[in-house]
């Protein structure tokens, strides 16, 4: 009788179940999994892109002599590559 | 039209004015709120007496390319009844707060929030489309959070406010999704048009089913139904005048109102049985939990859950008139019971535990009489208003083949148990022997004008409303209403009420020593 009384007094423990579900299922399981994916997949992919760019930058910097002709040459190569891409896309 | 515009804008303008005026002189905050509350009620009365046909104010909020976002106002008989409840009980609640909040240093903030709250409800029940309805719905949600956590410097009220906010927001996400789906499917958000589209079968059946369920999730969140009800019990941490507004007059009614407003949509979507099923579970949980609570307000809170469920069951069983009539009756007798509880607490140094009361009718007779009227109506005793609507709901569930069986049984149990918990509340508080002599000695009589008068007005209203039930049913359903009849139901109900009252009287007055051993030890 006393147990029934306690269950009724606490509104069938519905609030307890809701808290349990929110804390253990939503926060601790679902949210943690999503957080892990965010850190280890999405953030890792972004960081990897940054690292690759940084390494490439480091590598290219070694070839830099500070001459105007080198810079304009690099620019010209870039423009040619861009035009090539546009041309290929246009044909496709 | 002018009156309607004033009715819509005055609470919000008033909230700002009351807050600013109150900073100059805190008494001005009360008088400003009282005046605005009275004006709102008088305007609603004028709208009611002048009513000949629905007031329609279509309005476009903004255009976005070919999209047209509406923000219309529409007032028909159903809206008018809800407006009368919101403004009438809102005014009495403000009046009552004069003494209840007398010692509070933040009165301007309180009255500003109450007016803001009433404004949200007025907008909601006057909405022509889902956009204006959702705006009113959210404004009221925000106001309820601000009012429940009014004493936010204490941990419990702050947590209770947050709980109410999160639980109701959970439902609101579904309402927002439903609005988006409706707009995508029909390019219309007009409530009446949606009903027409649904009835004529122009919306996909499966989508209608899903949308109506989404709206219902929002409704159970707002009306504190299973499983989203815990916030309703925690909301008791706010001032009792706020509890009366939230639990009786305003907020919890909005969930039922939205289902009633989209009743044809629900009929076409065939989701009324879901409404009835959840209502039956909530009614049973509410009624059985109310039976064992020790705090005055907690009993009433669980009772609110149970009685709103009865209104949901009425709608779910296919009777708009039964559900809405009970909603109207409940609003009045529950506001009366909550304010009565507030009066008891004012008199008893803000103690809430009923086990410390007893024999209070010797000290606060008028409060005990007024609360007895509320209790009799809640119990469903003729000729009080609760009798007609409760009897109609039970009869409807018994006559509907879909609800006959488990749903009607749970409804019957919940309906009959309401006599048990409310008579327990009344007997523990007002009759028998006093159980805390020190507290009893300190009990003081509340002011007649500020505290007892609003209670007596509501007590008379709940009694007189018992004689106008068919008129109310006609108003809220928009057509003539024939009360369903089940052979022997009234006799059975009255016998059960009498028997239960005798049992409760025996265990809570005559043999309290046995019962006391069972009570919960916090």
Boltz contact constraints between the chains, C-beta under 6 A:
constraints:
  - contact:
      token1: [A, 5]
      token2: [B, 292]
      max_distance: 6.0
  - contact:
      token1: [A, 5]
      token2: [B, 518]
      max_distance: 6.0
  - contact:
      token1: [A, 8]
      token2: [B, 288]
      max_distance: 6.0
  - contact:
      token1: [A, 8]
      token2: [B, 289]
      max_distance: 6.0
  - contact:
      token1: [A, 8]
      token2: [B, 292]
      max_distance: 6.0
  - contact:
      token1: [A, 9]
      token2: [B, 292]
      max_distance: 6.0
  - contact:
      token1: [A, 9]
      token2: [B, 520]
      max_distance: 6.0
  - contact:
      token1: [A, 11]
      token2: [B, 289]
      max_distance: 6.0
  - contact:
      token1: [A, 12]
      token2: [B, 285]
      max_distance: 6.0
  - contact:
      token1: [A, 14]
      token2: [B, 227]
      max_distance: 6.0
  - contact:
      token1: [A, 15]
      token2: [B, 230]
      max_distance: 6.0
